[in-house]
Amino acid sequence: MEAHSVDEIPTGDGWQYEPKWDGFRCLVFRDGHKFYLQSKNGQPLARYFPDVVANLAKLPQQQFVLDGELVIPVGGALSFDELQLRLHPAASRVQKLAAAHPALHIVFDLLAEDDKSYLKLDLRERRQLLEKFARANLRAAKNVRLSPATTDYRVASDWFRETGRDLDGIIAKRLDAGYALGERTAAVKVKQIRTADCVVGGFRYATGARVIGSLLLGLYGDDGLLHHVGFISGFKASDRHALTEKFERLRKAPGFTGNAPGGPSRWSTERTGEWEPVGPKIVVEVAYDHFTGGRFRHGTRFLRWRPDKDPRQCKMNQVEHRESKSLALLQR
């Protein structure tokens, strides 16, 4: 079941709310001693998570299909970087990573059991069957956990407050909906959007044009250096020429005094590593969803310019995890 994004949690009768976990979506198929773990886009995952397979093998039930999320706690918080490290071709490296930071499989749906398919049952019925499955099986494996769910909007809203910055968001699902893999009509997600004030330390020209394509963002670390942490783009065509003139006037090396933009983006074959440094004078407020590995994990969204903010006030402590409490939801 796929979810589309909305700005507010839907309310009213007929909705179930679940935490949105920051991990890899994972379907688990078991038939006796045979296991198959599959990602959202159909890629096999078992070889990268042998620790999860070992835990699933401890469950008494011998035939089932589960839907859930793979997460890796590090220091109490969920680490998406550790998940990405698992996608390594060397089995020895994967085993070492699994031993250092074991993964959890957080289960939120039961799709089949023995020879019975539950795909056409509505969510209300599937949740009851899942909770029964959990009571009978999950005590046998501490790293296979049941995701909480509630039909009380107030309880779901409180999850944001209770878990600090560690919860990815809320998923709202229609209680009367069957399981529809790939369809986006029965579930919506409300992501936890955070904001940060960043210094513009450089820019890139758009491909094939002498106008700004993106602004490069920086934050000051404890070392007093300005470190590159991400970018913003998607400016209106009507604003690009004025922005280009503005930042070309501010062009000044080095731009970033700490970690600087490197070569081509790992996500794009078109963007080059060429960029223009500017003096650290302009502050911009941006919205983001995740900050991991010293960078915004996805592109950020422009909110407003901050002429009232001293660039030196734009520090890393804005984006560091201060609270890591989302796993506490699993103990209910």
C-alpha positions as CSV (number, residue, x, y, z in Angstrom):
1,M,0.0,0.0,0.0
2,E,1.5,3.3,-1.1
3,A,0.8,6.6,0.6
4,H,0.7,10.1,-0.9
5,S,1.8,13.1,1.1
6,V,-0.5,15.7,2.7
7,D,0.1,18.6,4.9
8,E,-2.3,17.7,7.7
9,I,-3.4,14.4,9.3
10,P,-6.9,13.5,8.1
11,T,-9.4,13.2,10.9
12,G,-12.8,11.6,11.4
13,D,-14.1,8.1,11.7
14,G,-12.6,5.4,9.6
15,W,-8.9,6.2,9.9
16,Q,-6.0,4.2,11.6
17,Y,-2.8,6.0,12.4
18,E,0.7,4.5,12.5
19,P,4.2,6.0,12.9
20,K,6.1,6.5,9.7
21,W,9.5,4.9,10.3
22,D,12.7,6.1,8.6
23,G,13.9,2.9,7.1
24,F,13.6,0.5,4.1
25,R,10.2,-0.9,3.3
26,C,10.4,-4.7,3.4
27,L,8.0,-7.5,2.6
28,V,8.8,-10.8,4.2
29,F,7.8,-14.1,2.7
30,R,8.3,-17.3,4.8
31,D,7.7,-20.9,3.8
32,G,9.2,-23.1,6.4
33,H,13.0,-22.7,6.2
34,K,12.8,-20.5,3.0
35,F,12.8,-16.7,3.4
36,Y,12.5,-14.0,0.9
37,L,12.9,-10.3,1.8
38,Q,11.8,-7.8,-0.9
39,S,12.1,-4.0,-1.1
40,K,9.3,-1.7,-2.1
41,N,10.5,-1.8,-5.7
42,G,10.9,-5.6,-5.8
43,Q,14.6,-5.9,-5.1
44,P,15.9,-8.8,-2.9
45,L,17.1,-7.7,0.6
46,A,17.8,-10.9,2.5
47,R,21.5,-11.1,1.7
48,Y,22.0,-7.6,3.2
49,F,20.1,-8.3,6.4
50,P,21.1,-11.8,7.5
51,D,20.5,-10.8,11.1
52,V,16.8,-10.1,10.3
53,V,16.5,-13.4,8.6
54,A,17.9,-15.1,11.6
55,N,15.4,-13.4,13.9
56,L,12.5,-14.2,11.6
57,A,13.5,-17.9,11.7
58,K,12.8,-17.9,15.4
59,L,9.1,-17.2,14.9
60,P,7.0,-20.3,15.6
61,Q,4.7,-19.6,12.6
62,Q,6.1,-21.4,9.5
63,Q,4.2,-19.7,6.7
64,F,3.4,-16.0,6.5
65,V,3.8,-12.8,4.5
66,L,4.5,-9.6,6.5
67,D,4.8,-6.0,5.5
68,G,7.0,-3.7,7.5
69,E,10.1,-1.5,7.7
70,L,13.7,-2.3,8.3
71,V,15.4,0.2,10.6
72,I,18.8,0.3,12.4
73,P,19.1,1.9,15.8
74,V,22.5,3.5,16.6
75,G,22.8,5.3,19.9
76,G,19.1,5.1,20.4
77,A,18.3,6.9,17.1
78,L,17.4,5.4,13.8
79,S,20.3,5.7,11.3
80,F,19.5,5.7,7.6
81,D,23.2,5.9,6.8
82,E,23.7,2.5,8.5
83,L,20.9,1.0,6.3
84,Q,22.6,2.3,3.2
85,L,26.0,0.8,4.3
86,R,24.3,-2.6,4.4
87,L,23.9,-2.6,0.6
88,H,27.4,-3.9,0.1
89,P,28.5,-6.6,-2.3
90,A,30.8,-8.3,0.2
91,A,29.1,-10.8,2.5
92,S,31.9,-10.5,5.1
93,R,31.3,-6.7,5.3
94,V,27.6,-7.1,5.7
95,Q,28.1,-9.7,8.5
96,K,30.4,-7.2,10.3
97,L,27.9,-4.4,10.0
98,A,25.1,-6.6,11.2
99,A,27.1,-7.7,14.2
100,A,27.9,-4.0,15.1
101,H,24.4,-2.6,14.6
102,P,21.6,-5.2,14.3
103,A,18.6,-4.2,12.3
104,L,14.9,-4.4,13.5
105,H,12.0,-5.4,11.3
106,I,9.0,-3.3,12.4
107,V,5.8,-5.1,11.3
108,F,2.7,-3.1,10.4
109,D,0.6,-5.6,8.2
110,L,-0.1,-9.3,7.9
111,L,-0.9,-10.3,4.3
112,A,-1.0,-14.1,4.5
113,E,-0.8,-16.9,7.0
114,D,-0.5,-20.6,6.3
115,D,-2.6,-21.0,3.1
116,K,-4.9,-18.1,3.7
117,S,-4.5,-14.7,1.9
118,Y,-5.6,-11.6,3.8
119,L,-5.2,-9.2,0.9
120,K,-8.9,-8.6,0.4
121,L,-9.7,-8.2,4.0
122,D,-10.0,-4.6,5.2
123,L,-7.4,-3.0,7.4
124,R,-9.5,-3.3,10.5
125,E,-9.6,-7.1,10.2
126,R,-6.0,-7.4,9.1
127,R,-4.9,-5.4,12.2
128,Q,-6.7,-7.7,14.5
129,L,-5.1,-10.7,12.8
130,L,-1.7,-9.0,13.0
131,E,-2.0,-8.4,16.7
132,K,-3.0,-12.0,17.3
133,F,0.1,-13.1,15.2
134,A,2.3,-10.8,17.3
135,R,1.1,-12.2,20.6
136,A,1.7,-15.7,19.4
137,N,5.1,-15.1,17.7
138,L,7.0,-11.9,18.4
139,R,8.2,-12.8,21.9
140,A,10.5,-15.3,20.3
141,A,12.5,-12.7,18.4
142,K,13.4,-9.4,20.1
143,N,14.3,-7.7,16.9
144,V,11.0,-8.3,15.1
145,R,8.6,-5.8,16.6
146,L,5.0,-4.7,16.2
147,S,4.4,-1.1,15.0
148,P,1.8,0.7,17.1
149,A,-1.5,1.8,15.7
150,T,-4.4,3.9,16.9
151,T,-7.7,5.2,15.7
152,D,-7.4,8.2,18.1
153,Y,-6.2,11.3,16.3
154,R,-5.0,12.8,19.5
155,V,-2.8,9.9,20.3
156,A,-1.2,10.1,16.8
157,S,-0.6,13.8,17.2
158,D,1.1,13.3,20.5
159,W,3.6,11.0,18.9
160,F,5.3,14.0,17.3
161,R,5.7,15.6,20.7
162,E,6.7,12.5,22.6
163,T,9.4,11.3,20.1
164,G,11.3,14.6,19.5
165,R,12.9,14.9,16.1
166,D,13.3,11.1,15.6
167,L,9.9,10.3,14.2
168,D,9.7,10.4,10.4
169,G,6.0,11.2,10.3
170,I,2.5,9.7,10.6
171,I,0.7,7.3,8.1
172,A,-3.1,7.5,8.1
173,K,-4.8,4.5,6.5
174,R,-8.5,3.8,5.8
175,L,-9.8,1.1,8.0
176,D,-12.2,-0.2,5.4
177,A,-9.5,-0.6,2.7
178,G,-8.1,-3.9,1.5
179,Y,-4.4,-4.2,0.9
180,A,-3.7,-2.6,-2.5
181,L,0.1,-2.7,-3.3
182,G,1.1,0.2,-5.5
183,E,-2.2,2.1,-5.0
184,R,-2.2,5.5,-3.3
185,T,-5.9,6.0,-2.5
186,A,-6.2,4.3,0.9
187,A,-3.3,5.9,2.8
188,V,-1.7,9.3,3.3
189,K,1.5,10.4,5.0
190,V,2.2,13.5,7.0
191,K,6.0,14.0,7.2
192,Q,7.6,15.8,10.0
193,I,9.1,18.9,8.4
194,R,11.8,20.7,10.2
195,T,13.4,24.1,9.4
196,A,16.9,25.5,9.6
197,D,18.6,28.8,8.9
198,C,21.6,28.2,6.5
199,V,24.3,30.3,5.0
200,V,24.6,30.5,1.2
201,G,28.2,29.6,0.5
202,G,28.1,29.2,-3.2
203,F,25.9,28.5,-6.3
204,R,25.7,26.5,-9.4
205,Y,24.6,27.7,-12.8
206,A,21.7,25.9,-14.5
207,T,22.6,23.4,-17.1
208,G,23.1,25.1,-20.4
209,A,22.3,28.6,-19.1
210,R,24.1,31.4,-17.3
211,V,21.4,31.7,-14.6
212,I,21.4,30.2,-11.1
213,G,20.3,26.6,-10.9
214,S,20.9,26.0,-7.2
215,L,22.2,27.7,-4.1
216,L,24.7,25.8,-2.0
217,L,24.0,25.8,1.8
218,G,26.3,25.8,4.7
219,L,26.3,25.5,8.5
220,Y,29.0,26.4,11.0
221,G,30.4,23.5,13.0
222,D,32.0,23.5,16.5
223,D,35.3,24.0,14.7
224,G,34.2,27.4,13.5
225,L,34.3,26.4,9.8
226,L,31.4,26.7,7.3
227,H,30.5,23.2,6.1
228,H,28.5,22.4,2.9
229,V,25.3,20.6,3.9
230,G,23.0,20.7,0.9
231,F,21.3,22.9,-1.7
232,I,18.0,24.5,-2.7
233,S,16.7,24.8,-6.3
234,G,13.5,25.1,-8.1
235,F,13.4,28.9,-8.3
236,K,10.8,30.6,-10.5
237,A,12.1,31.5,-13.9
238,S,11.1,35.1,-13.3
239,D,13.4,35.3,-10.2
240,R,16.5,33.6,-11.6
241,H,18.1,36.6,-13.4
242,A,17.8,38.8,-10.3
243,L,19.2,36.0,-8.1
244,T,22.0,35.5,-10.5
245,E,23.0,39.2,-10.5
246,K,22.8,39.3,-6.7
247,F,25.0,36.3,-6.1
248,E,27.5,37.1,-8.9
249,R,28.2,40.4,-7.1
250,L,28.9,38.4,-3.9
251,R,31.3,36.0,-5.6
252,K,34.3,35.5,-3.3
253,A,36.5,32.5,-2.5
254,P,36.6,30.2,-0.7
255,G,32.9,30.1,0.1
256,F,33.0,27.1,2.3
257,T,35.9,26.9,4.8
258,G,35.2,23.3,5.9
259,N,33.7,20.5,3.9
260,A,33.1,21.8,0.4
261,P,31.0,20.6,-2.6
262,G,32.9,17.8,-4.3
263,G,32.5,16.2,-7.7
264,P,29.4,15.1,-9.6
265,S,26.4,14.3,-7.6
266,R,25.9,10.6,-6.9
267,W,22.2,11.0,-7.8
268,S,22.6,12.8,-11.1
269,T,24.6,12.3,-14.3
270,E,23.9,15.8,-15.5
271,R,25.0,18.0,-12.6
272,T,28.7,18.8,-12.7
273,G,31.0,19.5,-9.7
274,E,31.6,23.1,-10.9
275,W,30.3,25.7,-8.5
276,E,30.9,29.4,-7.7
277,P,31.9,30.4,-4.2
278,V,30.3,33.5,-2.5
279,G,31.0,35.3,0.7
280,P,29.1,34.1,3.7
281,K,26.6,37.0,3.9
282,I,23.2,35.7,2.9
283,V,21.0,33.6,5.3
284,V,18.1,31.6,4.0
285,E,15.5,29.6,6.0
286,V,14.8,26.2,4.5
287,A,12.4,23.3,5.2
288,Y,13.9,19.7,5.3
289,D,12.9,16.3,6.4
290,H,16.1,14.5,7.2
291,F,19.7,15.4,8.1
292,T,22.1,12.5,8.1
293,G,25.8,12.1,7.5
294,G,26.5,15.8,7.7
295,R,24.0,16.6,4.9
296,F,20.3,17.2,4.2
297,R,19.4,13.8,2.7
298,H,17.0,15.2,0.1
299,G,16.8,18.6,-1.5
300,T,15.5,21.3,0.8
301,R,12.6,23.8,0.2
302,F,13.0,27.5,0.3
303,L,11.0,29.3,2.9
304,R,12.3,32.9,3.2
305,W,15.4,35.1,3.3
306,R,16.7,36.0,6.7
307,P,18.3,39.4,6.5
308,D,17.8,39.8,10.3
309,K,20.0,36.7,11.0
310,D,23.8,36.8,11.6
311,P,25.4,34.1,9.4
312,R,27.5,33.1,12.4
313,Q,24.3,32.0,14.2
314,C,23.7,29.3,11.6
315,K,25.2,26.4,13.4
316,M,25.0,22.6,13.1
317,N,23.1,22.3,16.4
318,Q,19.9,23.3,14.6
319,V,19.9,19.9,12.7
320,E,21.5,17.5,15.2
321,H,19.2,15.0,16.9
322,R,18.6,16.2,20.4
323,E,16.0,13.6,21.2
324,S,15.8,10.0,20.0
325,K,12.6,8.5,21.4
326,S,10.7,7.0,18.5
327,L,11.7,3.4,19.4
328,A,9.9,3.9,22.7
329,L,6.7,3.7,20.8
330,L,7.5,0.0,20.2
331,Q,7.3,-0.8,23.9
332,R,3.6,0.0,24.2
